[in-house]
Amino acid sequence: MMKRPECKAAIPILAQEWARTQDQPVGWHPSFGEFVSWLKQNGQDHYLDFRSRMDPLYDAEQWFDDALKQKWRN
């Protein structure tokens, strides 16, 4: 299990790295589900394993949205 602050620091960096690998046609919106799949495929899903009051995926999605300027979706 990872420490929450480590994950909070890593997820935005990984989200931006993931976004650079994606085709981004007009109207493209980043998919958190696709990001999670990418983390798993790249052996980085340990960043989703930390203690959280809500749920680690909930927190990670918030950090993902912040990093990719998707707060309008919340």
C-alpha positions in Angstrom: 0.0 0.0 0.0 1.3 3.4 -0.9 1.1 6.6 1.2 -1.6 9.0 0.1 0.7 12.0 -0.4 2.9 10.0 -2.7 -0.1 9.1 -4.8 -1.4 12.6 -4.8 1.9 13.8 -6.2 2.2 11.0 -8.8 -1.3 10.9 -10.2 -1.2 14.4 -11.8 2.2 13.7 -13.4 1.0 10.3 -14.7 -2.3 11.8 -16.0 -0.4 14.4 -18.0 1.9 11.7 -19.3 -1.1 9.6 -20.3 -2.9 12.5 -22.0 0.2 13.2 -24.2 -0.2 9.6 -25.5 -3.8 10.1 -26.5 -5.3 11.3 -29.8 -7.1 14.5 -28.9 -9.6 15.4 -31.6 -11.8 18.4 -31.2 -14.2 17.8 -28.3 -12.0 15.2 -26.7 -12.5 14.7 -23.0 -10.0 12.7 -20.9 -11.4 9.4 -19.6 -10.5 8.4 -16.1 -11.4 4.8 -16.9 -9.0 4.7 -19.8 -6.4 6.3 -17.6 -6.9 3.6 -14.9 -6.5 0.9 -17.7 -3.3 2.6 -18.9 -1.9 2.6 -15.3 -2.7 -1.1 -15.0 -1.1 -1.9 -18.4 2.0 0.0 -17.4 2.4 -1.4 -14.0 1.6 1.9 -12.3 -1.7 0.9 -10.6 0.0 0.7 -7.2 -0.7 4.5 -7.2 -4.4 3.6 -6.7 -3.7 1.6 -3.6 -3.7 4.0 -0.6 -5.9 4.7 2.4 -8.8 7.1 1.7 -11.8 8.3 3.6 -14.0 8.0 0.5 -12.3 5.6 -1.9 -8.9 5.7 -3.5 -10.4 5.8 -7.0 -12.6 8.8 -6.0 -9.6 10.7 -4.8 -7.5 9.7 -7.8 -10.2 10.9 -10.2 -10.3 14.3 -8.5 -6.5 14.6 -8.9 -6.8 13.4 -12.5 -9.5 16.0 -13.2 -7.5 18.8 -11.5 -4.4 17.9 -13.5 -6.2 17.9 -16.8 -8.5 20.8 -16.1 -11.7 18.8 -16.0 -13.2 20.2 -12.8 -16.3 21.3 -14.8 -17.3 17.6 -14.8 -17.7 17.4 -11.0 
